[in-house]
Amino acid sequence: MYSTDQFRVFPAAPAERVLSRPRRLVTEGRSAEAEEAYRAVLATEPDLRPAWLEYFSILRAAGRHQDALALAERAAAQFGEDALPLALRGAALVELGRFRDGLEALDAAACLNPDLGLIWHEAGYAAWRLGELSRALMALDRAFALEPHSGTLHLRGKVLRQAGRYLAAEVAFEGAAEAAEFPVQREAAAHEVQVTRRFAVFPGSRPDTLAAGRRWFAEHGAIPLSGSAGAAAAPEGIALALGPLARELGWRFTVVVALDAWEAWYDLARALGVPVAAELAATGPDTIPLVVARHPSQLPHWEAVLARVAESRAGAVFALGQSPAVGLADLIGFVGEAPAGAIDLPFALEAARHPESRLAGRRLG
């Protein structure tokens, strides 16, 4: 399904001029007003198919999948035995986790209109969610042949990456960036290129086979200090591993900013030969802080600290336990509540030197 950033405010087709207002409201982020405007369009122009598609996309993007399914049923009442409502129904069922039911609806839609690229795009997405990657690629290839589109190339890249075909995935994402009509599409494709290049550090492995820390590096660029095979490292040992990592990479921090009271932070500061501070003071050209915390989810000012370090482009932030629910640190001890593997300094060194890591371009010494 096309994303809302692809709706043109000034449509070329005269019949679609009535959509100019809801599309403008979407681009302005006024979602509630846009939804009301689409309902008004459907009330007066119920045969205008783009209105159904665009309204559906808004509901889908908001995670309102049950409402999207209800809209598909309304479309079926309007158009009868037609490919459009079946495609909408299939897409909604997939988002609700009913993958097989969704594929059946999409197959039925394809039988009614095999030349509608949207159906094949959605079938590819459904097969990808099911893990049927070969089927997904075949459907997406047909979708692109019928209607060349950046979104289809973008999804094709995700399927290839999940299959561990990283070079092919990167090519697909680069194609999506070149075919993009809107800046947000180019930015999304460029981001996926970076993610794919980090996954390519693990040739011969699929993303779902990687340990949590390594997958976190690939997806976010954060450098993990543990996660290799072996007994789980002690939290204090992981924290102190920052010392040899910094020495090997030539990092020269000027202060350790400990956001919580823990003795290991003082041991780390002594190993680095720098003082300890309780909060991040004003940064300057000679300030290179190492901000550390054990459990960022318990710190209400965590996001603000991350923003300050990122904005200054100097120093780094380390989270001993990185939670997916909070802002991303540059370096992590482990993902989740407890260490799940041994300290892995060789990989931490490789990740820190990767051109797509979170610390790329950061002033660290």
N, C-alpha and C positions, 0 to 999 in steps of 0.2 A: 504494500500500500504506500502510496506517495506520502511523504511527510508534509506537515503544514507549511514548511518553509518553501515548498515548491508551488504554492498557490499564487498565481499572478494577480496582483491588485488591479491591473489594467488588462483584462482579457482581450484577445483578438477577436474571438467569436462574439457577434452581437447578442446572441442568446444568453451569454454568460455575464453580460454587464450587470445584471442584478446581483451578482456575487461580489462585486467590487467592494461593497461596504463590509460584509463579514470577513472578506480576506484582509482588508485593511485593519480591522479590529484584531485579527489573529496576529498580524505582523507587529502590532502595537502592544501585544501581550494582554489584551483586554478579553480574556477567555470567556467570562460569563456573558458579556455583551455579544461576543462573536457567536456563542451558542444560541442566544436568543435570536440573533439576526438570521442564522441558518434555519432555525425553526420557522421564522417568518417567511423565508424564501420557499421552503418546502410546502408551506400552507398555500402559497399563491402559485407556485410553479412546481407541482409535484412530479412532473415528468422530466425535470432537469437533473440528469444523472450526476454531473459533477457535484451538485449540492449534496447528494447523498454520500458520495465518496469523501468529500471534504469534511462534512459533519462527522462521519464515521471516524475519520483520522483524528479529529480533535478528541473524541471520546477515548479512542485507543491510546493516544499520547498521554492522556490524563489518567490512564489505568482504570478507566470505567468500562471494563469489558462486558459486564452484564448489561449495561445501558447500550453498548455497541451491538450486542446480540439482539436486544429489543428493537433497535433501529433497523437491523437486517430483516427482522420479521415484518416491520412496517413496510420496508421496501418490497418484500415478497407480496404483501397485500396490494401494493401499488402496481407492480410490474408483472405479477403472476409468475408463470414458469419461464424464468429469464436468468441469464448468467449473472447479472449484477447482484441481485439479492443472494444468490447462492454463494458468490464470491465473498460478499460481506459476512454471510453466516459462517462460512469456512474460516475466515480470518478471525472472527470473534471467538469461535470455538477453540481455535489454536491458542489464543491468548488466555483462555480459561483453562488451559491444560488438557483439553479434550482433543488430542492431536489426531487420533484416528478418525474421529467424527468430522474434524475439520478437513482432513484430506479427502474424505468421502464427498463432502459438499463441494470442495474445489474440483474434484474429478468430474462430478456431475455438471459443474459450471463449464468445465473445459469441453465436455461433450456437446453442450449447447452452443458454445462460442469458442472453438479451438484457436482462433486468431486474436484473442484478447490477451495481450502480454501481461496485464495485471494478474490474471488468474495464475499463470505459470510462475510469476514472481512470488505470489503467496504460497503456491504449492512448494516452491523451493524453500521458502522460509519454514513451512510446516515440516518438511522432511528434515531440514537442518535441526529443528527443535527436537525431532524424534531421534536424531543421530544417524539417519539414513543419508549419509553424505553423498554417495554416488547419485542417488535419486535427486537429491537437492541440486547438484551441479547440472544434471541433465535438464531439470525444469528451468533453472536460471539461464542456461544457454539458450533454451527455446524462448524464454521471456525476452532476452536481449536481442535475439534475432528478429522477433516481432516488433519490438519497440526499444531501441538502444537507449539506455537510461543509466545515469550515474548511480542511482540507488540499487539497481540490480548488480552492477559491478562491485559496489560496496559490500552487498550481502555475499556475493561470490567470494570475495576476499576472506570474509569471516568463515565461510565453509571450508575453504582451502586451508586456512590457518588451523582450524580445528582438526583437520586431517593430517597436520604436521607438514604440509607442503608450503613452507614459509616463503621461499622465493616466488613461487607462483602467486601466493597471497599478496605479497608486496607489489607485484606487477598489477594485480587486480585493483588494489587500493590506489596505486598511482594512476591507473586508468580512470578510476572514479573521480579523482581530483581533477584530472584534465577534462572530463566530461561534465563536471559540475557547473550548474548555472547560477548558484547562489554561494556567497562566501561561507555560510555555515556548513554547506556540504563539503567545500574544499578543506575547511578546518577539520571537520570530522575525519575525512579521508587521510589528511596529513597526520593526525593523531594515530590512526590505525597503522599507518606505515611505521611510526616509531615503535608501537607495541609489537608489531610483527618482527621488526629488526631485533628487538630484545628477545623474543621467543626463538629467533634463529640462533641464539647462543647455545641452544640445546638441540643440535641436529639429530634426527633419528627418533626424537621424542614428540609425542603429542601433548598439547597443553594439559589435558586431563590426567596425564601420568606424572606430572611434575609435583615435587614436594611443595607444600604451601608457601614457604619462603621464596623459592625460586619462581613459582608462578606469580607471586606478588611482585617480584622484581620485573618480570616480563610485562605484567599488566600495568604497573604503576611507575616503574623506574626506581623504586626504593631499594636500597642495598641491604640484604639480609646478612647477619653475622653468624647465624646458625641454621641448621636444617640438614646437614649431611648425615649419612648413615652412621649409626652408633648410639651410644647412650646419651640421653638428653643432658645437655649442659646445664650447669647451675647458673641461675640468673646473675650472680656476682661475677662468674667467669665470663659471661657474655658481655657484661658492661666493661670489664677490664680489657677485653679483646679489642676495644676501640683504640687502646694505646698503641699496640704494634701495627694495627691497620693504619693509623695516622702517620706513624714514623715511616712505614714502607712507602706511603704515597706522598710524603713530604708535606703533610698538612701541618700548619702552625697556628693552633688556636691560642687566643689571648686570655680566655676565661671560660670556665665551665659554669653554665647557668643551670643550677639544679632546681627544678620546679617542684620537687618534693624532697623531704628529708630522708636520705638513705646513705648509709656509711660508704657504700661502694662508689658513690659519686666523688667522695673526698679521696678515696684511693685512686680513682681514675685521674683526678686533678693532679695529685702528687706524681703519678706516672707521666703526665703530660707537662708537668712543671709549670702549672698555671693556677691562679686563685679560683675560688668558688664564690659565686654570687647567687642570691636567692631570686633575683628577677632580672629580666633583660633590660639593661639601661640603654640610654641613647647610643646609637651606633655611629661610628665615624670611620674615616679611611684606614685607621690603624686598629680597628676593632674586628676581631674574627671570633665570634662566640660559638661554643658548642653547647646547645641547649639540650638538656636531657630530662627524661621523665620515665617513671616506671609504668604508670597506668594513665595515659592521656585522657581516657574517658571520664576520669574523676576530676579533671581540671577544667573549670568553666572558661578559663582564659586561653585554652590551648589553641583555638583557631586564630586568635589575635596574634599570638606569638609566632605561629607558622607564617602568617601574612607578613609580619614585620621582617622576619629573616629572608623570606622570598623576595620581598620588595628591595631589601638592601643588597641582595645578590652577594652576600658575604656570610660565611659561617655555615653551620649545618644543624639539623635537629634530629635527635635520636630518641626513639620510643622503644623501651625495652619490650613491651608487649603491644603490638599494633592491632587495634580493633578496627574492623571494617566500618564501624559506625562513626568514627571520628576522622578529622583531617589527617592527611598522610604525612608522616615523617620522612625525612630524607634517608635515614638509616634506621633499621629495625633489628631488634633482637630476635623476635619470633612473631608469628601471626597467631592471634588467639589469646588464650588464658595462660598457657604454660609452654615451655620449650618442648619441641618435638624431635630434636635431633642434636647432634654434636656441633661444636663450633666449626665453621667452615671459612677460614681466612683466605684460602686460595680463591674460592669463588667470590668472596667479598671484594678482593682485589680486582678480579676480572670485571665484576659488575660496576665497581667504582670508576674504572677506566673506560667503560662503555660510553660511546659518544651520545647515547640516548638516555643516560641515567639522569636522575633528578639533580645530581650535583654537577652535571656538565655545564661549564661556563661559570660556576660559582667561585668566588674568591676564597681560597682556603689556606693561603700561606704566602 
